[in-house]
Amino acid sequence: MGRYSRRQFLQLTNAAFLSNQLSFSIFSEPQVFPGRTFEATPIYHAQDPHSEVLRHLWPDSIVNVYYAHENWYQLAEGYVQRTAIQPMTPYSPSNYQPITSLPFWAEVATPVAVVRQWCAPDAPLVTRIGHGGVVQIVDRLSGNRERADWYGIATQDDELLGWTQAIFWRPVCAETSPTLRSTLHIDQNTQLLTGYEGGEIVFQTPISSGETMMPGNHEVTGRQPTGTLVDVPQYAQSFHGVPWRVHFGEDYELSGTYWHNRFGSPVPGPAVQMSTQMAHWLYVWLGDYATISVV
Amino acid sequence: MTHQQSLSRRGFLLSAIGQSLPQNMRTEHVNQHQRLKGLPPIHSEYWTFTVVSQQEAPLILSYQDTLALPAVDVICALVCSNKDVPRKVHSHWRGISIQTLLDRFNIRAAFTRFIAADGYITGLPLSMLDRAILAYQMNGEPLAHDDGFPARLVVPGFYGYKMPKWITRLELTDTPPTGFWEAQGWSASGRIETTAVITSPQHLQTVNGVVTIHGLVYAGEQSLIHIEVSIDDGPWMPVPFTPAPRFQTTEWAIDWSPPAPGAYFLKARAIHGAPSTENLSNHQVVITVLEV
């Protein structure tokens, strides 16, 4: 998690860490961070969807966000709606190093990574995995020039899902380092997830609940660095590389979400959706014996 | 006239003066069309354009007769059906209205057959010819030989194979004519579909930094609603554009900043009418971005 500052992490995840050690307002001062556009996105002159559209941003492009307002992000040119942008962990192509030791876990470093049936940019499309999505790399094909390698990625059943350009990925650690006496509280009404250590609130982050969960205390039943969501209703498609899945209760899961930024309101999909960065943080922090209470 | 082409001297002269060729000779002409690309220049003095109806006397126009008739101007693109990219953005054609010539006949036929001096044959329903002209000028100059001198047919909204060069004859007929390319499976209608192409960068080109994507769209007489570009099968990006007049080609360009080095799959499409039902045309290129 050392690729960005603590302040930047809070901006990216829209979370607040509330312990004495970490307590500060997350929007107290401007902090530039990169964002990914989900679709062709209008830049508005003002924080008003009826204001003048200055131009459109390309889908899956990188923009610098200079300030996060309640429902809007401020760019150099104007304003975009917060739901149109996925905060990104900073990416620099110059840091790319091909990995030769297989297998390993990798996350999408660019706005999106395209998976195709074979190693060609116009080969039939298998899937598109958004920023922060995680897969296991199981094969590698050297390119005919520098930074042109391809990775073969596995399905959750260890089959070969397809091939993707290596430069769009970076290795990621899937180890856990659970904190003792960690508990989570999920409020379906306010769409907030709150973390406790020994009864003290340490952080709070907005979530999207994908289904109505049974109120009560639930136990963690398992975890996976990645997985596939099949036929998500509102999107009429499957999502591969869904990262940092923590299973709990009867059949619920917490997971990172790379396909929207509407945290704070319900969205069809996994039971508890949050930013990919926050989901990774939770995946590492949350103990196997933690209690998850749902109201 | 040399004997360079395989069309016989008699056949050429008969065709050039508008006489009907025997059926077996027409077939031979069609079969030999591709060998006749070396058609020698046609002298305007020996050229005529003949309109033939089965019921009435033919109308025969010399080159001078043609120039003396009221001129009609048409601006339209020339689009080859076997190429992705329109050959020219558009041209300014001058000629005489085919409809005006046909008005001289008490027509009962539903179709027309066009015959050119090189033996090429094609045709269109009569109802499609309301904008057609017998063109003798392009962009203010007499047609060059390669463009069909002394005259060619220009039909806005139709592919080039429906606009024969070196045209000598128009026949009115009751049955749909079978043309050279139509006999080989090309569309009988010949109407140009809405076409979007990426003209730059080119397929397999290597680029650096911000990429300016250029393209052309031809939408015929349709009103163009959207031009869109997609990267790597992702969501479509609307391209700002100023629509060209009907039958002309719209040029467009948009800048794209690749997020990372790598190979990318670019697609363009144009949409006319209601997007849900008239979602047409797709052109694609692969490019490699070395540095961003």
Chai-1 contact restraints between the chains, C-beta under 6 A:
chainA,res_idxA,chainB,res_idxB,connection_type,confidence,min_distance_angstrom,max_distance_angstrom,comment,restraint_id
A,E39,B,P235,contact,1.0,0.0,6.0,A-B,restraint_1
A,A40,B,M237,contact,1.0,0.0,6.0,A-B,restraint_2
A,A40,B,P238,contact,1.0,0.0,6.0,A-B,restraint_3
A,W58,B,M237,contact,1.0,0.0,6.0,A-B,restraint_4
A,W58,B,W256,contact,1.0,0.0,6.0,A-B,restraint_5
A,P59,B,G234,contact,1.0,0.0,6.0,A-B,restraint_6
A,P59,B,P235,contact,1.0,0.0,6.0,A-B,restraint_7
A,P59,B,M237,contact,1.0,0.0,6.0,A-B,restraint_8
A,D60,B,G234,contact,1.0,0.0,6.0,A-B,restraint_9
A,I62,B,P259,contact,1.0,0.0,6.0,A-B,restraint_10
A,P93,B,A260,contact,1.0,0.0,6.0,A-B,restraint_11
A,P93,B,P261,contact,1.0,0.0,6.0,A-B,restraint_12
A,T110,B,P259,contact,1.0,0.0,6.0,A-B,restraint_13
A,T110,B,A260,contact,1.0,0.0,6.0,A-B,restraint_14
A,P111,B,P259,contact,1.0,0.0,6.0,A-B,restraint_15
A,V114,B,D232,contact,1.0,0.0,6.0,A-B,restraint_16
A,P121,B,A263,contact,1.0,0.0,6.0,A-B,restraint_17
A,P121,B,F265,contact,1.0,0.0,6.0,A-B,restraint_18
A,P121,B,V286,contact,1.0,0.0,6.0,A-B,restraint_19
A,D122,B,F265,contact,1.0,0.0,6.0,A-B,restraint_20
A,D122,B,V286,contact,1.0,0.0,6.0,A-B,restraint_21
A,L125,B,D233,contact,1.0,0.0,6.0,A-B,restraint_22
A,R147,B,P261,contact,1.0,0.0,6.0,A-B,restraint_23
A,Q165,B,G262,contact,1.0,0.0,6.0,A-B,restraint_24
A,I167,B,A260,contact,1.0,0.0,6.0,A-B,restraint_25
A,I167,B,P261,contact,1.0,0.0,6.0,A-B,restraint_26
A,I167,B,G262,contact,1.0,0.0,6.0,A-B,restraint_27
